[in-house]
Amino acid sequence: MKVILETQRLYLREMEEEDYDSLCEILQDKDVMYAYEHPFDDAEVRDWLNRNFKRYETYGFGLWAVILKENGELIGQCGLTMQECIDRQVLEIGYLFKKAYWHRGYAIEAAIACKDYAFNTLNVKEVFSIIRDNNKASQNVAIRNEMKATGRFTKHYYGMDMPHLVFQVQKQDKGI
């Protein structure tokens, strides 16, 4: 198990092949996947997991499994991915959690850790979260992660136009 980050209540580690069933619980739940307009089928979950393996190989980061320290359960995923945003590629903090773990502060706890990792380990100057305009819960996580809405654009996905908001935060130089 390769732990990347640790917070007060969580471990974030690279996903493993054995995480497939837990990912199915997240990605095949229509309530969790409402911003995608559909729950994933088995092939889409497999593709999601394989894309993350490729991200680890290519970039050294990706979406990580979020593990609850108290019981070792995989409760979600949160991490950093390269995403197309309007006219360029940006580093995005993304997150999805099992519905049973919503509204407990886990998403913001993991997202803050990912932001700090991006700034302090990857030494980037800015990070983004690209969020469906109807996903108020994820927008609130971005806002609590000190991000500001800086733009909007429409993604074409699954045969639909989906408006998205762009949230951004820049690294604050602390000086000496």
N, C-alpha and C positions, 0 to 999 in steps of 0.2 A: 504494500500500500504506500503510495507516494503522496504524503500530506504536503500541500502547497501553503495553506494558510490555516491559522487557528485563531478563533475568537473566544469570547467568554463561554459560549454555549455550543460552538460548532467547530468541526474540522471541514476544510475544503480540500479534496484530493482529486487526483486524476480519476476519471471514470475507468472502469474495468469491464471486461466482457460479462462478468457476473452481475453487472448492474442492469442488464437488459430488462429483466422483469420489473424492477423498481422504476425504470424509465417508462415502461408501458403504463404503470399506474398513473404517472404524470401525463404523458403525452397522449394517452388514449382516454383521458377524462374530458368529456365535452365541456364541463364547467371550467376546468383549468385552461382549456384550449380555445375559449370563446373568442379571443382576439385573433386567432388563426382561422376562425370560422368553421373549423372541423377538428374532431379528434383524429389522431394519426392511426393508420393501419399498421400491421406488423412490419411491413417493408419500409414504411416511413420512419418508424422507430429505429430499425436497423440502420438505415441511412443516416439518421441523426447521430447515433452512437459512432458510426464509422467516420463521419465528418469530424467529430471531436477527436478521435484518434489521429486523424490526419492533421488537425490543427496543432496538437501537441508536437507532432513530428516536424511540422513546418515552422511554427512560431514559438514553440516552447510553452504555449498557453492555449486555453480554450475554455469551454464550459466545464466546470468541475462539479463533482458530486458533493452535495452538502450533507454532512453526517452529523446527526445530533449526538453530542458527547454522552448524554445521560443513558442512552440505550444502543448506540451504534447504528441506528436506522438511517437509511438514505431518505431524506425528507424533501429534497429538491436538487436543483442545479443552479449554479451561479458562477459567472466567470467573465472572461474577456475574449472577445472575438473581433476579427476584422470584418467590417460591414460597409457596403456601399451606402453612401449618404449624399444625396443630391448629386454632386459632381466629383466626389472623391471618396477614398477609403478612409475610414476612421476606426479607432479602437473603441469598442462598445462594451459596456457592462450590461449583461443580460441575466435574467433570472426567471425561473419557473419553480413553483413549489406544489407539493401535494396539497389538495384542498383542506385536509385535516389540520394542516399547519399554517394556514392563512391567519392573519391578524394577531400574530404572536411576536412580531418584531424580527423574525428570522431573516426575511428578505433584506431589510435595511441593514441588519448586522453583517450579513454576507456581502452586500453591495458596498458598504463602507470599506470593508477589508479589501475588496477587489480594487476600489479606487486608490486606496493607500498603496497596494501592491503595484498598480500601474505607475503611480507617481514616484514611489521610493525604490522599487526594484527594477522596473522597466525604464524608469526615468523619462516618461513621456510628459508633455506639457499640458495635454488636455485629454479628457475622456468624454464619451457620449453615452446616452441611452436613447434608443430609437423606439418609440412606443406608439401603438395604435391610439388614435384619438378617442376611442371609446373605453380605453383601459385606465380608468381613474386610479385604481389601486397601484398599478405600476408607476403611474405619473407621480403619485404621492411618495412612493419610495424614492424616485429620482429627486424630487424636491427636498426630501429629508436628507438626501445624500449631497446637498448643497448645489444641485444642478439647477440651471435656469433653462426655460424653453427659449430656444434661439431660432427656430425655424419649423417649417412643416413641408412635407412633400407626400406624394402618393406612390405607393408600391403597387404593382400589379402582381397578385398572387392568387393562385387557386381559381383563376378565371374572374377575379374581382379586382376593382380598384379599392385600395385600402389606405385612407389618409393616416399619416403618421406625424407625430410631433417629435422634434429633435431637441433633446435636453443635453446640456453641455456644462462642464466645469473645467476650469483651468487650474493648474498647479499654482499655488501661491508661494512665491519665493519668500522664505523666512529670514533671509539674511544671516549675518553672523552675530 
